[in-house]
């Protein structure tokens, strides 16, 4: 996988090696709840915890099928631990989840990896409202439950798109950070911002596997470059932030020769080469679909590489802003954003009240939600192009 994203070395190998003894000591003597633990990042985090033999590891996720695969994967790779390992197919917004927490909510560490992460999810007001519920309000809810149960530490994933956000997904995570700050007065919290996770569920790179399996064209933007981490690296970053992060710290991968920008089109070419095919560049979707039927027999694959013109795409990636204070010395390849307590309680209450009212009335528009986002993020650089990824191949 490293070769496909243009790298030779693992990002955090030295930091993990340096702190491995301490990591094992803390994990093996602690109890954990991982929320959203069956997604790509969640599974990576669960594996990092499991292989260090925790006293208790509970995993919650709404996806029953992904949870089954997680258990099969762990049993096949790592076997068993001395402590308790259990999974629960629950929606964290549900009464069933609340009952579960009431019955067994005692954990040293709670890690929340649940999220609506796709920019395409902001195309309609209803999925957008679910994004707010998942990324913001469920985080706030589970934080308050952790405080009530005297949890030692709460970790949640933010995103690089929260730094100077241009899309609703990134803005929702930036607002989530504000709600986390409000709760940080009563519990230690830490977060992580990081790059795209290569071949994670639902990602463009993950779709390459499905396109080959279904003998369909590979489509990718040729003008967008992104940073990529492997699933294991995403798990390592989250665990390091959870265990070693101080209150309100946000961990991120340092930019170095080991982490550099690469375009989706370049990865597609590398991917096809690994699979034994040469890319054949098509002029439009119709040609790509038609040639997909015959090109594979010639050792070629139909590709459509185009410029991006959809809503929410950022021209470049950044993990922090100029206004944020950094600690770049503590770790070799992990940077830390050091945050003072910073939130406007009245604005957060106003946001909550507005969103609750919309939901009670069962009526809201995307414009209504954008307006509420701007109240919390006056510099939000949202740009509506009217074009979305669901309108493309």
N, C-alpha and C positions, 0 to 999 in steps of 0.2 A: 504493500500500500504506500509506503514511503516514496518509492520510485514514481508512482503515479502522480503524487502531489509535488514532485520535484525536489525531494529531500533525500539525504543519506543517513541522517542521524535522528535519534529520538530527542525530543525537545527537553524533557525534564529528567533525563536519566541521571545526571549528576546530582540534582537536588533530591531526588527520591533516594539515591544511594546514601547521600549524606545524612538524611533524616530517617532512614529505614528503621533503625533500631528503636527510635523514639516513636515512630508511627506504629510499629508492631506492639509496643508496650501500651500505648494509649488505646488502640483499637481492641486489643485482646482483653482489656479490663473494662470495656465500655459497652453500652447498649445503644442501638441505632434504629431509627425509623427512616426509611427512604420513601418519599412520596413521589409518584411519577417514576417509579423504579423500573418500569418495563420498556420505556423508550430507549433510544440509542444511547443518550448520555446517562440516563438512569441505570441502564444495565451495566454500563462501564463503571459507574460509581459503586453499584452493588458488588461487582466482582472485586474491586479494589478493597472494599471492606471485608468481604467474605474470606479472601485469601489470607487475611491477617487475623482470623480466628476470633471474631467478636463474641462477647457473652450472650448477646441477643441481637438478631437482625430481622426486623420486620419490613416487608416491602408491600407498598400499596400502589395499585395502578388500575385505571378504568378498563384497560385492555386485557381481557381474560386470555386471549390467544397469545399475546406477547408475553404474558406472565408464565404461561405454560412453557414457552420456548426458553425463557430465562432460566427456569428451574432445570429443564433438560440440559441446557448449556452448562450451567454451574455443576450439576452432578457429573456431567461427562468430562469436564475440565479439571475441577477441583475436588470433587467428592463430597465430603461432609466436614462439619465443624463440631467442636465440643459443645458449643452453645446452641441456643434455639434459633432456627431459621424457618420463617414462615411467610407466606405470601397471601395477600387479600385482594380480591378483584372488586375494588370499591371506588366510587366516585367521591372525591374528597369534599364535594359540595353537598353531599347527601346526608340524610338523617342516619343512615346506616353507618357511615363513617364516624359521625359524632358519637354514636353508641359504642363503636369500637374504641374510640379514644377515651370515652368515659370509663370503659371496662379495663382497658390496658393502655394507658397513655404515658407510662413512666419510661422515659428514654433520656439518656445523657445527651445524645445528639439527634436532632431532626434535620434531615436534608430534603429540601423541596426541589425536585427537578421537573415538576409538571409545568407545561406551558403550551400555549398556541404560538408556534414559532414562525409560521409562514407569512410572508408579506402578502401572499394571495388571499389570506383570511380577512383582509380589510376591504374586500371588494363589495360586500353587502353589509347592511347595518346589523343583521341578526348574528352572523358569525363574528362580526366586530364586537358586539355586546358580549358574546361568549368569551372572546379574547380578554375583555376587561374583567369578566368574572373569574377566569382562570388565572390570568397573570397578576391581577391586582388584588381582588377581594378574597380569593381563596388563599393567597399568600398571607394577607392580613388575618384571616380567620385562623389559619393553622399556627401563625405566630402567637396569637392570643391564647390558643389552646396550649402551646408549649410553655408560655409564661405561667399559666394556671397550674400546669403539671410540674413546674420547677425544672424544666429542661435546662441543661448547662449551656447549650449552644444551638443556634438555629442558622442553617445555611440555605441560601437559595441562589439560583442561577439568574443572572441578568444577561446582557448581551452587548457585544461591541456596538450594536445598532442603537444602544441607549446613549452613547456619546454623540452629542449634537444630532439627535434623531431627525430623519427625513420621512419616515414611514410610521404608521400607527402602531405596528408591532414594537418598534424600537421605543416609541413614545410611551407605550403601555408599560414597558420594562423600566423606563426612566421614572415614571410615576410610581411604579412598584417600589423602586429604591427609596422614594420619599416616604411611603407607608412603612417600609422597613426601618427607616430612621426614626419614625415616631415610636415604633415599638422597641427600638434599641435602648430606650431609657429604662426598660424593665428586663431585658435579656440581652446577652451578647449575641451579635449577629455578624455574619460575614457573607460575602458574595463573590461571584466570579464573572468576568466578562471575557469571552474568548471568540475565536474565529469559527468559521464554518467547520463542522465535524464531517470529515470525509466519509462519504458513502453511508451517512446516517439515514434512518428511515424517512422517506418522503423527500429527500434531497435530490437535486438534479443529478448528482453523481450516482446515487442509489438507483435512479431511474435508468441509468445506462445498462445495468444488469437486466432490468426488466425489458428494455427495448431489444436487447440481443436475444433474450429468451423468447420474445414474441415476434422476432424478425421485423422490427419496426425501425424507422430512421432515428438517428441520434441528432438531437437539436441542442444547441448551446449558444449563448452569447459570446461574441468574439471581442467585445470591447470592455468587458468587466473583469477585473482581476481581484482575487480574494486571497486571504490567508486561510490555510487549512490546518487543522490538527486531526490526529487519528482518534478513534473512539477511546482507546486506552489513555491517550494523553488528556482527553477531556475528563475522564474519571480521576486521573492523578491530580489534575488542577483543582477539581472540586474538593477532593479529599484533603489536599494540602491547605486550601483555604478554610475548610471546615475545622480542621484540627489546629492549625497554627495561626489563623487569622485573628487579629485583635478586633475589638468591637468596631463595627462599621467598615472594616477593611474590604476592599474589592481587589481580588487577585486577577492578573492577566498575564498572558505570555509575552515576554520581552521580544521585541523585534531584533533579529540577529541574522547571521548568515544561514542559520538553521531554520529560519521561518521567513519565507519571502513570498511575495505576491505571484500568483500564477492564474492565468485565465481559464475559464471553464472549457473553452475550445481546445486549449493546449492539453488539458487533462484528457479530453475526449480522444485526441490523437494518440496520446500515450496509452490510454486504456485499450483502444482498438488494436494498437500494435501488440500489446501483451496478449490479446485474444487471437492474434494471427490475421488481422485485417488491415487493409489500407483505407483511409478515409476517401470517399468520393464526394466532392463538394457540389451540392445541388443548388439550382437557382431559386427554387421556391418549394412550398410544401407539397404541391401536386407531383412534382418531379421526384421529390424525396420518397413519397409514399409509393409511387409506381416502381422506382428502381430498387426499392427495398425487397421486392419479390425476386429479383434476378441477380443483383450484384454479389450476394454472399457466395454464390457458386464460383465467382471469379476471384475470390479472396479480397473483395472490396465491400465497403459498407456505406450506404447513403447517409450523408450528413448535411445538415443545414446550420451554418454558423452565421448569425446575424447580429446587428446592433440591437441593444436593449432600448425599448421605448415605453416600458410599462411603469405604472405608478409604484412609487416606493423604493426604487432602486437607487442606491447611493453610489456616487462616482468613485469613492475611495473608502477604505475602512480605517477606523481609529478606535483604540481601546480606552482613551482618556481624552479630556479636553485641556486646554491651556490653563483653565482656572483651577484644575485639580492638583493637589499636592501628592507627589510620588515618593515612594521608597524603592530605589532601584539597587540597593546594596545588600539587602538581607539574603536574597537568594540568587543563584547563578542565572537562571532563565525564567524566573517569576518576578514580575513587577507588582507593586502594591499601591493602590490608591488609598491614601490616608484621609478619612473623612471626619470632620467635626460634625456635631449634631446640627442638622440643617433641614428644617421643614417648616411650612406655614400651616399650623393646625386649622385655622379658620378656612383656608382654601381647600384643605383636604376634606374637612367636614362638608363644605359646600359641594365638592365633587361627589362625595358619597350621597348626599341628599338628592342631587340632580339625577344621578344614575338610578337610584332607588325609585324615584318618582317616574322616570321613563319606564322602568320595568313593571311597576304597579299598574301603569296605564296601558301596558302592552303596545306602546306606540312611541317610536323614535326614528329619526333619520340619521344617516351618516353625518350629515351637516351638523346635527344636534351634538353628536359625540365629538366631532372635530372642534366645535366651539368650546366644549368642556375641557378638552385637552389644552387648548390655547390659554385657558384661564390659569392652568398650572404651569404651562410651558410657553410663555410669551414669545420666545425665540424659535418655537417649533417650525422647522423648515419644510412643512408638508407641501407637496406639489401634486396636484391631481391632474393626470394626463388623460384620464378616461379610458386607458388601456390597461388590461390586467392579464396575468399569466394564463388564466383559464381561457382566454380568447386566442391562445396560440397553441401550436402542436407540442 
